[in-house]
């Protein structure tokens, strides 16, 4: 699993499980979401995006199945 500390106001951490292709996004407000079936290239693009919240909203959120994680 790779870890990345993003430079955006609302994203606290980004975690990626390469074997499962699960992208986990934790926000500063305490919410956490898992996005399923995310290719490594999309994770890589997210970590390089100048505005990661914008990238998440436009390239990931509605393109990959996701669920809110409540027990973490």
Sine and cosine of phi, psi and omega as CSV:
sin_phi,cos_phi,sin_psi,cos_psi,sin_omega,cos_omega
0.00,0.00,0.72,-0.69,0.03,-1.00
-0.99,-0.15,0.55,-0.84,0.03,-1.00
-0.84,-0.55,0.62,-0.78,0.00,-1.00
-0.63,-0.78,0.73,-0.69,0.10,-1.00
-0.99,-0.12,0.94,-0.35,-0.08,-1.00
-0.99,0.17,0.33,-0.94,0.05,-1.00
-0.95,-0.32,0.96,0.28,0.06,-1.00
-0.53,-0.84,0.39,-0.92,-0.10,-1.00
-0.94,0.33,-0.55,0.84,-0.15,-0.99
-0.98,-0.21,-0.31,0.95,-0.02,-1.00
-1.00,-0.10,0.85,-0.52,0.00,-1.00
-1.00,0.06,-0.70,0.71,0.01,-1.00
-0.46,-0.89,0.40,-0.92,0.04,-1.00
-0.79,-0.62,0.79,-0.62,0.05,-1.00
-0.80,-0.60,0.62,-0.78,0.00,-1.00
-0.73,-0.68,0.80,-0.60,0.07,-1.00
-0.98,-0.20,0.97,-0.26,-0.08,-1.00
-0.90,0.45,-0.67,0.74,-0.06,-1.00
-0.92,0.38,-0.54,0.84,0.00,-1.00
-0.99,-0.17,-0.19,0.98,-0.07,-1.00
0.84,0.55,0.72,0.70,0.02,-1.00
-0.93,-0.37,0.83,-0.56,0.05,-1.00
-0.98,-0.22,0.84,-0.55,0.00,-1.00
-0.93,-0.38,0.81,-0.59,0.00,-1.00
-0.90,-0.44,0.81,-0.58,0.08,-1.00
-0.93,-0.36,0.74,-0.68,-0.01,-1.00
-0.97,-0.22,0.39,-0.92,0.00,-1.00
-0.89,0.46,-0.39,0.92,0.02,-1.00
-0.98,0.17,0.02,1.00,0.05,-1.00
0.99,-0.15,-0.19,0.98,0.03,-1.00
-0.97,0.26,0.51,-0.86,0.03,-1.00
-0.65,-0.76,0.68,-0.73,0.00,-1.00
-0.77,-0.63,0.60,-0.80,0.12,-0.99
-0.94,-0.34,0.75,-0.66,0.04,-1.00
-0.92,-0.39,0.77,-0.63,-0.15,-0.99
-0.97,-0.24,0.60,-0.80,0.05,-1.00
0.98,0.22,0.36,0.93,-0.04,-1.00
-0.99,0.15,0.87,-0.50,0.03,-1.00
-0.92,0.40,0.43,-0.90,0.01,-1.00
-0.85,0.52,-0.59,0.81,-0.02,-1.00
-0.90,0.44,-0.55,0.84,0.04,-1.00
-0.94,0.33,-0.67,0.74,0.09,-1.00
-0.85,0.52,-0.72,0.69,-0.01,-1.00
-0.88,0.48,-0.70,0.71,0.03,-1.00
-0.88,0.47,-0.62,0.78,0.04,-1.00
-0.88,0.47,-0.69,0.72,-0.04,-1.00
-0.93,0.37,-0.35,0.94,-0.01,-1.00
-0.99,-0.16,-0.14,0.99,-0.07,-1.00
-0.92,0.40,0.69,-0.72,0.01,-1.00
-0.91,0.41,-0.53,0.85,0.05,-1.00
-0.80,-0.60,1.00,-0.07,-0.15,-0.99
-0.93,0.36,-0.55,0.83,0.06,-1.00
-0.89,0.46,-0.65,0.76,0.04,-1.00
-0.90,0.44,-0.70,0.71,0.02,-1.00
-0.88,0.48,-0.71,0.70,0.01,-1.00
-0.85,0.53,-0.73,0.68,-0.03,-1.00
-0.91,0.42,-0.66,0.75,-0.12,-0.99
-1.00,-0.04,-0.41,0.91,-0.09,-1.00
-0.90,-0.43,-0.28,0.96,-0.11,-0.99
-0.86,-0.52,-0.80,0.60,-0.19,-0.98
-0.75,0.66,-0.76,0.65,-0.05,-1.00
-0.99,-0.14,0.07,1.00,-0.03,-1.00
-0.96,-0.28,-0.23,0.97,-0.02,-1.00
-0.73,-0.68,0.62,-0.78,0.04,-1.00
-0.86,0.50,0.62,-0.78,-0.01,-1.00
-0.54,-0.84,0.33,-0.94,0.10,-1.00
-0.54,-0.84,0.47,-0.88,0.05,-1.00
-0.98,0.20,0.70,-0.71,0.02,-1.00
-1.00,-0.09,0.82,-0.57,-0.04,-1.00
-0.95,-0.30,-0.39,0.92,0.00,-1.00
-0.90,-0.43,1.00,-0.09,0.02,-1.00
-0.68,-0.74,0.00,0.00,0.00,0.00
